[in-house]
């Protein structure tokens, strides 16, 4: 309940898009750090690899979800 009150209060003071604007770039930054932890690749190559790492992440999540659902059915 406290979290709900806090979230609703926050959204009364600003646009919802403003409150979550940093999330998408932070999410993509995660993949950039993952594919180039030392920062040695060019920006273009890092972006290319990060864009490829993103579907890998979501496919792994889907696979884990399918396995969990299959375990629950038994």
N, C-alpha and C positions, 0 to 999 in steps of 0.2 A: 504494500500500500504506500509506503514512504517513497519508493521509487516512482510509482505512478504519479503521486502528487508532485514530486520534483520535476518529472518530465512534462507534465501538463503545465506547471508553473513556468517552466523554461519556454515552452512554445507559446505562451501568452505574451511573452516579452520580445520574441523575435520570430522571423519566418522559419519554418521548419527546414527549409533548404539551407539556410545559414547555419543552423545548428549541426547539420550533418555534412557540410560542404567538404571538410577535410578528409572524411572517411574514404572516398573512392581513391584519392591520390595516395593516402597512406596504405591502402590495400595493395595498390600497384607497386608502391615502393618496396613492399615486402618481397615481391617476386624479383625486382631488380637486385635487391640485396642477396637473394637466394642464388641467382644465376651469375652474379659478379661480386662475390664477397670482398675481394681485394680491390675492386675499383679500377682494374687494369684495362677493361674493354672500352671501346669507343661508346659514346652515348647511343648511337644508332644501333650498334650490335647488342648492347645491353637491353635496349627497348625491344628489339626483335626477339631476343631470347625470353624476355619477361612476358611478352605477348604469347609466346608458345608455352610457357610454364603455367600460365593461368588455366587453360583448359585441362592440363594434366592434373592440377589441384582439384578442380571440380569433378573430373572423372574419378579420381581416387575417392572423393567424398561420396559420389553416387555408388561406387562399388562397395564401400564400407556400409552404406545405408542398405543396399540390397542384401548384403550378407546378414546384417542385423535383423532385417525383416524376415529373412528365410529362417533364421534361428527361432524367432518368435512363433512362426507358423507351426513348427513341429510339436 
